[in-house]
Amino acid sequence: MRCQECADKLDRFVDRELTNTEALEVQLHLEGCPDCMEHYEFQEHLKRVVKHSCDCEGAPVAFREKLRQILS
C-alpha cells in the first residue's frame, strides 16, 4: 500500500469503517511508515478531543424553558 492509499482510508480506519482486509492493509502500512503513523496518531487524538468536548450535559433548564416560550 502506498501512502496516498493509506491517507485516503485513514478517516475510515480511525472510525472503524473499513473491511477487515482493508483495516489489516492499513495497519500493516502504518507499522512500517512513520509519517503515516504520525497522521494516524493525530487523527486518533483529534477524535478523542472532539468526543470529550461533546460529552456535555444538556442545556441549562432556564435556557430550555426560555426557548420553549419563544417557540410557542
N, CA, C and O atoms as a CHARMM CRD file, in Angstrom:
* protein
*
  288
    1    1 MET  N      0.84300  -1.17400   0.00000 PROA 1      0.00000
    2    1 MET  CA     0.00000   0.00000   0.00000 PROA 1      0.00000
    3    1 MET  C      0.88700   1.23600   0.00000 PROA 1      0.00000
    4    1 MET  O      1.89000   1.29500   0.71200 PROA 1      0.00000
    5    2 ARG  N      0.51400   2.20400  -0.79200 PROA 2      0.00000
    6    2 ARG  CA     1.25600   3.46600  -0.84600 PROA 2      0.00000
    7    2 ARG  C      0.66100   4.45000   0.15300 PROA 2      0.00000
    8    2 ARG  O     -0.47000   4.28300   0.61000 PROA 2      0.00000
    9    3 CYS  N      1.42100   5.45800   0.47900 PROA 3      0.00000
   10    3 CYS  CA     0.98800   6.45000   1.46600 PROA 3      0.00000
   11    3 CYS  C     -0.31600   7.13300   1.06100 PROA 3      0.00000
   12    3 CYS  O     -1.16900   7.38100   1.91300 PROA 3      0.00000
   13    4 GLN  N     -0.48100   7.43700  -0.20900 PROA 4      0.00000
   14    4 GLN  CA    -1.70100   8.11200  -0.65300 PROA 4      0.00000
   15    4 GLN  C     -2.92100   7.21600  -0.43400 PROA 4      0.00000
   16    4 GLN  O     -3.97900   7.69600  -0.02600 PROA 4      0.00000
   17    5 GLU  N     -2.77900   5.92800  -0.70100 PROA 5      0.00000
   18    5 GLU  CA    -3.87700   4.99100  -0.46000 PROA 5      0.00000
   19    5 GLU  C     -4.20900   4.93600   1.03100 PROA 5      0.00000
   20    5 GLU  O     -5.37700   4.90300   1.41700 PROA 5      0.00000
   21    6 CYS  N     -3.18500   4.92800   1.84600 PROA 6      0.00000
   22    6 CYS  CA    -3.37800   4.91400   3.29100 PROA 6      0.00000
   23    6 CYS  C     -4.09200   6.19200   3.73800 PROA 6      0.00000
   24    6 CYS  O     -5.03500   6.13800   4.52800 PROA 6      0.00000
   25    7 ALA  N     -3.64300   7.32300   3.23700 PROA 7      0.00000
   26    7 ALA  CA    -4.25400   8.60400   3.59400 PROA 7      0.00000
   27    7 ALA  C     -5.72400   8.63900   3.20000 PROA 7      0.00000
   28    7 ALA  O     -6.55700   9.18200   3.92600 PROA 7      0.00000
   29    8 ASP  N     -6.04000   8.05100   2.03600 PROA 8      0.00000
   30    8 ASP  CA    -7.42500   8.02800   1.57000 PROA 8      0.00000
   31    8 ASP  C     -8.32400   7.19900   2.47900 PROA 8      0.00000
   32    8 ASP  O     -9.52700   7.44800   2.55600 PROA 8      0.00000
   33    9 LYS  N     -7.75100   6.21600   3.16800 PROA 9      0.00000
   34    9 LYS  CA    -8.54500   5.31400   4.01300 PROA 9      0.00000
   35    9 LYS  C     -8.42800   5.62300   5.49700 PROA 9      0.00000
   36    9 LYS  O     -9.10100   4.99600   6.31500 PROA 9      0.00000
   37   10 LEU  N     -7.58800   6.57600   5.85000 PROA 10     0.00000
   38   10 LEU  CA    -7.27900   6.81400   7.25600 PROA 10     0.00000
   39   10 LEU  C     -8.49700   7.23000   8.07600 PROA 10     0.00000
   40   10 LEU  O     -8.68000   6.73200   9.18700 PROA 10     0.00000
   41   11 ASP  N     -9.32800   8.12100   7.56300 PROA 11     0.00000
   42   11 ASP  CA   -10.52000   8.53600   8.31800 PROA 11     0.00000
   43   11 ASP  C    -11.42600   7.34300   8.60600 PROA 11     0.00000
   44   11 ASP  O    -11.92000   7.17900   9.72200 PROA 11     0.00000
   45   12 ARG  N    -11.63600   6.52200   7.59500 PROA 12     0.00000
   46   12 ARG  CA   -12.49100   5.35400   7.78600 PROA 12     0.00000
   47   12 ARG  C    -11.83500   4.32500   8.69600 PROA 12     0.00000
   48   12 ARG  O    -12.52700   3.59800   9.40800 PROA 12     0.00000
   49   13 PHE  N    -10.51200   4.25700   8.68100 PROA 13     0.00000
   50   13 PHE  CA    -9.78600   3.35800   9.58100 PROA 13     0.00000
   51   13 PHE  C     -9.97800   3.79800  11.02800 PROA 13     0.00000
   52   13 PHE  O    -10.26600   2.98100  11.90300 PROA 13     0.00000
   53   14 VAL  N     -9.81900   5.08000  11.26600 PROA 14     0.00000
   54   14 VAL  CA    -9.99200   5.62900  12.61700 PROA 14     0.00000
   55   14 VAL  C    -11.41600   5.38400  13.11400 PROA 14     0.00000
   56   14 VAL  O    -11.62500   5.09200  14.29100 PROA 14     0.00000
   57   15 ASP  N    -12.38700   5.50300  12.22100 PROA 15     0.00000
   58   15 ASP  CA   -13.78900   5.30300  12.59000 PROA 15     0.00000
   59   15 ASP  C    -14.21200   3.84100  12.52900 PROA 15     0.00000
   60   15 ASP  O    -15.38100   3.52000  12.74800 PROA 15     0.00000
   61   16 ARG  N    -13.27100   2.96100  12.23500 PROA 16     0.00000
   62   16 ARG  CA   -13.50500   1.52300  12.15200 PROA 16     0.00000
   63   16 ARG  C    -14.60700   1.17000  11.14800 PROA 16     0.00000
   64   16 ARG  O    -15.50000   0.36900  11.42600 PROA 16     0.00000
   65   17 GLU  N    -14.51200   1.79400   9.97700 PROA 17     0.00000
   66   17 GLU  CA   -15.48400   1.59000   8.91800 PROA 17     0.00000
   67   17 GLU  C    -14.92700   0.77500   7.74900 PROA 17     0.00000
   68   17 GLU  O    -15.61700   0.59300   6.74500 PROA 17     0.00000
   69   18 LEU  N    -13.70900   0.29200   7.86200 PROA 18     0.00000
   70   18 LEU  CA   -13.10200  -0.50000   6.78400 PROA 18     0.00000
   71   18 LEU  C    -13.43100  -1.97700   6.97100 PROA 18     0.00000
   72   18 LEU  O    -13.74400  -2.42800   8.07300 PROA 18     0.00000
   73   19 THR  N    -13.35200  -2.71400   5.87300 PROA 19     0.00000
   74   19 THR  CA   -13.46700  -4.16200   5.98900 PROA 19     0.00000
   75   19 THR  C    -12.24500  -4.67100   6.74800 PROA 19     0.00000
   76   19 THR  O    -11.25900  -3.95000   6.90900 PROA 19     0.00000
   77   20 ASN  N    -12.31700  -5.90300   7.20700 PROA 20     0.00000
   78   20 ASN  CA   -11.17800  -6.47400   7.93300 PROA 20     0.00000
   79   20 ASN  C     -9.91600  -6.48800   7.07300 PROA 20     0.00000
   80   20 ASN  O     -8.82000  -6.21700   7.56400 PROA 20     0.00000
   81   21 THR  N    -10.07500  -6.79900   5.80900 PROA 21     0.00000
   82   21 THR  CA    -8.93300  -6.84700   4.90200 PROA 21     0.00000
   83   21 THR  C     -8.32300  -5.45700   4.72200 PROA 21     0.00000
   84   21 THR  O     -7.10600  -5.28700   4.79900 PROA 21     0.00000
   85   22 GLU  N     -9.18000  -4.47200   4.48300 PROA 22     0.00000
   86   22 GLU  CA    -8.68000  -3.10100   4.31100 PROA 22     0.00000
   87   22 GLU  C     -8.00200  -2.61500   5.58600 PROA 22     0.00000
   88   22 GLU  O     -6.94200  -1.99100   5.52400 PROA 22     0.00000
   89   23 ALA  N     -8.59800  -2.89300   6.73200 PROA 23     0.00000
   90   23 ALA  CA    -8.02600  -2.46200   8.00800 PROA 23     0.00000
   91   23 ALA  C     -6.65500  -3.09800   8.22700 PROA 23     0.00000
   92   23 ALA  O     -5.72800  -2.44000   8.70000 PROA 23     0.00000
   93   24 LEU  N     -6.53200  -4.35800   7.88800 PROA 24     0.00000
   94   24 LEU  CA    -5.24800  -5.03800   8.03300 PROA 24     0.00000
   95   24 LEU  C     -4.19900  -4.41600   7.11900 PROA 24     0.00000
   96   24 LEU  O     -3.05600  -4.22000   7.53100 PROA 24     0.00000
   97   25 GLU  N     -4.57500  -4.10700   5.89200 PROA 25     0.00000
   98   25 GLU  CA    -3.63700  -3.46400   4.96200 PROA 25     0.00000
   99   25 GLU  C     -3.16700  -2.12000   5.49600 PROA 25     0.00000
  100   25 GLU  O     -1.97800  -1.80500   5.44100 PROA 25     0.00000
  101   26 VAL  N     -4.10200  -1.32600   6.01400 PROA 26     0.00000
  102   26 VAL  CA    -3.73600  -0.01900   6.57700 PROA 26     0.00000
  103   26 VAL  C     -2.83200  -0.22200   7.79300 PROA 26     0.00000
  104   26 VAL  O     -1.81200   0.45400   7.92800 PROA 26     0.00000
  105   27 GLN  N     -3.20100  -1.14600   8.67500 PROA 27     0.00000
  106   27 GLN  CA    -2.40500  -1.39900   9.88000 PROA 27     0.00000
  107   27 GLN  C     -0.98100  -1.79800   9.52700 PROA 27     0.00000
  108   27 GLN  O     -0.02200  -1.31100  10.12600 PROA 27     0.00000
  109   28 LEU  N     -0.85200  -2.67600   8.56000 PROA 28     0.00000
  110   28 LEU  CA     0.49200  -3.10000   8.13600 PROA 28     0.00000
  111   28 LEU  C      1.29200  -1.92700   7.56900 PROA 28     0.00000
  112   28 LEU  O      2.49000  -1.80500   7.82200 PROA 28     0.00000
  113   29 HSD  N      0.62600  -1.07500   6.81000 PROA 29     0.00000
  114   29 HSD  CA     1.31700   0.09000   6.26600 PROA 29     0.00000
  115   29 HSD  C      1.74800   1.02000   7.39500 PROA 29     0.00000
  116   29 HSD  O      2.87400   1.51700   7.40200 PROA 29     0.00000
  117   30 LEU  N      0.85100   1.25200   8.34800 PROA 30     0.00000
  118   30 LEU  CA     1.16900   2.15300   9.46300 PROA 30     0.00000
  119   30 LEU  C      2.36500   1.65000  10.25900 PROA 30     0.00000
  120   30 LEU  O      3.19800   2.44100  10.70300 PROA 30     0.00000
  121   31 GLU  N      2.45000   0.34200  10.43900 PROA 31     0.00000
  122   31 GLU  CA     3.56100  -0.22900  11.20600 PROA 31     0.00000
  123   31 GLU  C      4.91000  -0.00600  10.53200 PROA 31     0.00000
  124   31 GLU  O      5.94700   0.00400  11.19500 PROA 31     0.00000
  125   32 GLY  N      4.89300   0.17300   9.21400 PROA 32     0.00000
  126   32 GLY  CA     6.15100   0.35600   8.50000 PROA 32     0.00000
  127   32 GLY  C      6.39600   1.76600   7.99500 PROA 32     0.00000
  128   32 GLY  O      7.40000   2.02000   7.33000 PROA 32     0.00000
  129   33 CYS  N      5.48000   2.69800   8.30500 PROA 33     0.00000
  130   33 CYS  CA     5.61200   4.05000   7.76500 PROA 33     0.00000
  131   33 CYS  C      5.42500   5.09000   8.87300 PROA 33     0.00000
  132   33 CYS  O      4.29500   5.38900   9.25700 PROA 33     0.00000
  133   34 PRO  N      6.51200   5.63200   9.37800 PROA 34     0.00000
  134   34 PRO  CA     6.41100   6.60500  10.47400 PROA 34     0.00000
  135   34 PRO  C      5.57700   7.84600  10.12900 PROA 34     0.00000
  136   34 PRO  O      4.87200   8.37100  10.99000 PROA 34     0.00000
  137   35 ASP  N      5.65000   8.31300   8.88800 PROA 35     0.00000
  138   35 ASP  CA     4.87900   9.50200   8.50500 PROA 35     0.00000
  139   35 ASP  C      3.38000   9.23600   8.58400 PROA 35     0.00000
  140   35 ASP  O      2.62800  10.04100   9.13400 PROA 35     0.00000
  141   36 CYS  N      2.95100   8.11000   8.03500 PROA 36     0.00000
  142   36 CYS  CA     1.52500   7.78000   8.07700 PROA 36     0.00000
  143   36 CYS  C      1.08200   7.48800   9.51100 PROA 36     0.00000
  144   36 CYS  O     -0.03600   7.82700   9.90200 PROA 36     0.00000
  145   37 MET  N      1.96600   6.85600  10.29500 PROA 37     0.00000
  146   37 MET  CA     1.63300   6.59000  11.69400 PROA 37     0.00000
  147   37 MET  C      1.42400   7.90000  12.44400 PROA 37     0.00000
  148   37 MET  O      0.54900   7.98900  13.30600 PROA 37     0.00000
  149   38 GLU  N      2.20900   8.90200  12.12700 PROA 38     0.00000
  150   38 GLU  CA     2.05200  10.21200  12.75900 PROA 38     0.00000
  151   38 GLU  C      0.69100  10.81800  12.40500 PROA 38     0.00000
  152   38 GLU  O      0.02100  11.39200  13.26400 PROA 38     0.00000
  153   39 HSD  N      0.29100  10.69000  11.15400 PROA 39     0.00000
  154   39 HSD  CA    -1.02900  11.18500  10.73500 PROA 39     0.00000
  155   39 HSD  C     -2.14000  10.42100  11.45400 PROA 39     0.00000
  156   39 HSD  O     -3.12500  11.01200  11.89500 PROA 39     0.00000
  157   40 TYR  N     -1.97200   9.11200  11.56600 PROA 40     0.00000
  158   40 TYR  CA    -2.95500   8.28500  12.25900 PROA 40     0.00000
  159   40 TYR  C     -3.07700   8.70200  13.72200 PROA 40     0.00000
  160   40 TYR  O     -4.18800   8.86500  14.22700 PROA 40     0.00000
  161   41 GLU  N     -1.96100   8.87200  14.39700 PROA 41     0.00000
  162   41 GLU  CA    -1.98800   9.25700  15.80700 PROA 41     0.00000
  163   41 GLU  C     -2.65000  10.61900  15.98500 PROA 41     0.00000
  164   41 GLU  O     -3.36800  10.83500  16.96100 PROA 41     0.00000
  165   42 PHE  N     -2.41800  11.52900  15.06000 PROA 42     0.00000
  166   42 PHE  CA    -3.07300  12.83100  15.10900 PROA 42     0.00000
  167   42 PHE  C     -4.58500  12.66900  14.97000 PROA 42     0.00000
  168   42 PHE  O     -5.35000  13.26700  15.72700 PROA 42     0.00000
  169   43 GLN  N     -5.01400  11.85700  13.99800 PROA 43     0.00000
  170   43 GLN  CA    -6.44400  11.63200  13.77500 PROA 43     0.00000
  171   43 GLN  C     -7.09200  11.00800  15.01100 PROA 43     0.00000
  172   43 GLN  O     -8.17700  11.42500  15.41900 PROA 43     0.00000
  173   44 GLU  N     -6.44400  10.02800  15.59900 PROA 44     0.00000
  174   44 GLU  CA    -6.96000   9.38300  16.81000 PROA 44     0.00000
  175   44 GLU  C     -7.08800  10.39500  17.94600 PROA 44     0.00000
  176   44 GLU  O     -8.10400  10.43900  18.63900 PROA 44     0.00000
  177   45 HSD  N     -6.05500  11.20000  18.12800 PROA 45     0.00000
  178   45 HSD  CA    -6.07500  12.21400  19.18700 PROA 45     0.00000
  179   45 HSD  C     -7.19700  13.22100  18.93500 PROA 45     0.00000
  180   45 HSD  O     -7.93200  13.57600  19.85600 PROA 45     0.00000
  181   46 LEU  N     -7.32700  13.67100  17.71200 PROA 46     0.00000
  182   46 LEU  CA    -8.37300  14.62900  17.36400 PROA 46     0.00000
  183   46 LEU  C     -9.75100  14.04500  17.64700 PROA 46     0.00000
  184   46 LEU  O    -10.62000  14.73900  18.17500 PROA 46     0.00000
  185   47 LYS  N     -9.95800  12.78900  17.30400 PROA 47     0.00000
  186   47 LYS  CA   -11.24200  12.14100  17.55200 PROA 47     0.00000
  187   47 LYS  C    -11.54600  12.10300  19.05200 PROA 47     0.00000
  188   47 LYS  O    -12.67800  12.35700  19.46200 PROA 47     0.00000
  189   48 ARG  N    -10.54100  11.78700  19.86600 PROA 48     0.00000
  190   48 ARG  CA   -10.74000  11.75700  21.32600 PROA 48     0.00000
  191   48 ARG  C    -11.07000  13.14200  21.87100 PROA 48     0.00000
  192   48 ARG  O    -11.94100  13.28400  22.72900 PROA 48     0.00000
  193   49 VAL  N    -10.37400  14.16400  21.37100 PROA 49     0.00000
  194   49 VAL  CA   -10.62200  15.52900  21.83500 PROA 49     0.00000
  195   49 VAL  C    -12.04400  15.96800  21.48400 PROA 49     0.00000
  196   49 VAL  O    -12.74300  16.54400  22.31800 PROA 49     0.00000
  197   50 VAL  N    -12.46400  15.69600  20.26500 PROA 50     0.00000
  198   50 VAL  CA   -13.81800  16.07400  19.84400 PROA 50     0.00000
  199   50 VAL  C    -14.85100  15.32700  20.66900 PROA 50     0.00000
  200   50 VAL  O    -15.82800  15.91900  21.12800 PROA 50     0.00000
  201   51 LYS  N    -14.64400  14.03400  20.86000 PROA 51     0.00000
  202   51 LYS  CA   -15.59400  13.24000  21.64800 PROA 51     0.00000
  203   51 LYS  C    -15.68300  13.77900  23.07200 PROA 51     0.00000
  204   51 LYS  O    -16.77700  13.93200  23.61600 PROA 51     0.00000
  205   52 HSD  N    -14.54000  14.06500  23.66700 PROA 52     0.00000
  206   52 HSD  CA   -14.52700  14.60000  25.03300 PROA 52     0.00000
  207   52 HSD  C    -15.23100  15.95700  25.09900 PROA 52     0.00000
  208   52 HSD  O    -15.95100  16.23800  26.05600 PROA 52     0.00000
  209   53 SER  N    -15.02600  16.78200  24.09800 PROA 53     0.00000
  210   53 SER  CA   -15.63500  18.11100  24.06600 PROA 53     0.00000
  211   53 SER  C    -17.14600  18.02600  23.90500 PROA 53     0.00000
  212   53 SER  O    -17.86800  18.91000  24.36600 PROA 53     0.00000
  213   54 CYS  N    -17.62400  16.99000  23.26800 PROA 54     0.00000
  214   54 CYS  CA   -19.06300  16.84400  23.02100 PROA 54     0.00000
  215   54 CYS  C    -19.77800  16.09300  24.13100 PROA 54     0.00000
  216   54 CYS  O    -21.00700  16.02400  24.13800 PROA 54     0.00000
  217   55 ASP  N    -19.03400  15.53500  25.05900 PROA 55     0.00000
  218   55 ASP  CA   -19.63600  14.82300  26.18200 PROA 55     0.00000
  219   55 ASP  C    -20.05200  15.81300  27.25600 PROA 55     0.00000
  220   55 ASP  O    -19.44400  15.88800  28.32400 PROA 55     0.00000
  221   56 CYS  N    -21.09100  16.56500  26.95700 PROA 56     0.00000
  222   56 CYS  CA   -21.55100  17.52900  27.94400 PROA 56     0.00000
  223   56 CYS  C    -23.03700  17.30600  28.20600 PROA 56     0.00000
  224   56 CYS  O    -23.73300  16.66200  27.42100 PROA 56     0.00000
  225   57 GLU  N    -23.48900  17.83200  29.28300 PROA 57     0.00000
  226   57 GLU  CA   -24.89000  17.69400  29.64000 PROA 57     0.00000
  227   57 GLU  C    -25.73300  18.57600  28.73200 PROA 57     0.00000
  228   57 GLU  O    -25.21500  19.39300  27.97100 PROA 57     0.00000
  229   58 GLY  N    -27.04000  18.39200  28.83000 PROA 58     0.00000
  230   58 GLY  CA   -27.96000  19.19000  28.03600 PROA 58     0.00000
  231   58 GLY  C    -27.90800  20.65500  28.44800 PROA 58     0.00000
  232   58 GLY  O    -27.20600  21.03600  29.38400 PROA 58     0.00000
  233   59 ALA  N    -28.65900  21.45000  27.73300 PROA 59     0.00000
  234   59 ALA  CA   -28.71200  22.88800  28.01600 PROA 59     0.00000
  235   59 ALA  C    -29.30700  23.11100  29.41200 PROA 59     0.00000
  236   59 ALA  O    -30.09600  22.29700  29.89200 PROA 59     0.00000
  237   60 PRO  N    -28.93000  24.20100  30.04800 PROA 60     0.00000
  238   60 PRO  CA   -29.49400  24.51500  31.36300 PROA 60     0.00000
  239   60 PRO  C    -31.02200  24.62500  31.29200 PROA 60     0.00000
  240   60 PRO  O    -31.58600  25.00500  30.26600 PROA 60     0.00000
  241   61 VAL  N    -31.66500  24.28600  32.39500 PROA 61     0.00000
  242   61 VAL  CA   -33.13100  24.27900  32.45500 PROA 61     0.00000
  243   61 VAL  C    -33.69600  25.64500  32.09200 PROA 61     0.00000
  244   61 VAL  O    -34.66400  25.72600  31.33600 PROA 61     0.00000
  245   62 ALA  N    -33.11900  26.70200  32.60600 PROA 62     0.00000
  246   62 ALA  CA   -33.62800  28.05300  32.32900 PROA 62     0.00000
  247   62 ALA  C    -33.57100  28.35900  30.83000 PROA 62     0.00000
  248   62 ALA  O    -34.49900  28.95500  30.28200 PROA 62     0.00000
  249   63 PHE  N    -32.51200  27.96300  30.18500 PROA 63     0.00000
  250   63 PHE  CA   -32.38700  28.20100  28.75200 PROA 63     0.00000
  251   63 PHE  C    -33.43600  27.41400  27.98300 PROA 63     0.00000
  252   63 PHE  O    -34.06600  27.94900  27.07000 PROA 63     0.00000
  253   64 ARG  N    -33.63300  26.14500  28.34200 PROA 64     0.00000
  254   64 ARG  CA   -34.63300  25.32300  27.65000 PROA 64     0.00000
  255   64 ARG  C    -36.03300  25.89700  27.83300 PROA 64     0.00000
  256   64 ARG  O    -36.82900  25.90800  26.89400 PROA 64     0.00000
  257   65 GLU  N    -36.33400  26.37100  29.02900 PROA 65     0.00000
  258   65 GLU  CA   -37.64800  26.94300  29.29900 PROA 65     0.00000
  259   65 GLU  C    -37.87500  28.21200  28.48000 PROA 65     0.00000
  260   65 GLU  O    -38.94800  28.41000  27.91000 PROA 65     0.00000
  261   66 LYS  N    -36.85800  29.06400  28.42800 PROA 66     0.00000
  262   66 LYS  CA   -36.96600  30.29400  27.64000 PROA 66     0.00000
  263   66 LYS  C    -37.16100  29.96100  26.15700 PROA 66     0.00000
  264   66 LYS  O    -37.96400  30.59700  25.47300 PROA 66     0.00000
  265   67 LEU  N    -36.43700  28.98100  25.67600 PROA 67     0.00000
  266   67 LEU  CA   -36.56400  28.56300  24.28900 PROA 67     0.00000
  267   67 LEU  C    -37.97100  28.02400  24.00700 PROA 67     0.00000
  268   67 LEU  O    -38.53900  28.31400  22.95400 PROA 67     0.00000
  269   68 ARG  N    -38.52700  27.25900  24.91600 PROA 68     0.00000
  270   68 ARG  CA   -39.89400  26.75100  24.74400 PROA 68     0.00000
  271   68 ARG  C    -40.88600  27.91000  24.65100 PROA 68     0.00000
  272   68 ARG  O    -41.80900  27.88300  23.83700 PROA 68     0.00000
  273   69 GLN  N    -40.68900  28.92000  25.48600 PROA 69     0.00000
  274   69 GLN  CA   -41.57800  30.08500  25.47200 PROA 69     0.00000
  275   69 GLN  C    -41.48800  30.81400  24.13600 PROA 69     0.00000
  276   69 GLN  O    -42.50800  31.22300  23.58100 PROA 69     0.00000
  277   70 ILE  N    -40.30600  30.97200  23.63300 PROA 70     0.00000
  278   70 ILE  CA   -40.10600  31.67600  22.36500 PROA 70     0.00000
  279   70 ILE  C    -40.74100  30.89200  21.22200 PROA 70     0.00000
  280   70 ILE  O    -41.34500  31.48400  20.32800 PROA 70     0.00000
  281   71 LEU  N    -40.61100  29.57100  21.24400 PROA 71     0.00000
  282   71 LEU  CA   -41.12600  28.74800  20.16000 PROA 71     0.00000
  283   71 LEU  C    -42.63700  28.51500  20.22500 PROA 71     0.00000
  284   71 LEU  O    -43.24000  28.08500  19.24200 PROA 71     0.00000
  285   72 SER  N    -43.23600  28.79300  21.35200 PROA 72     0.00000
  286   72 SER  CA   -44.69100  28.56900  21.48000 PROA 72     0.00000
  287   72 SER  C    -45.49000  29.64500  20.81200 PROA 72     0.00000
  288   72 SER  O    -46.72000  29.60200  20.83000 PROA 72     0.00000
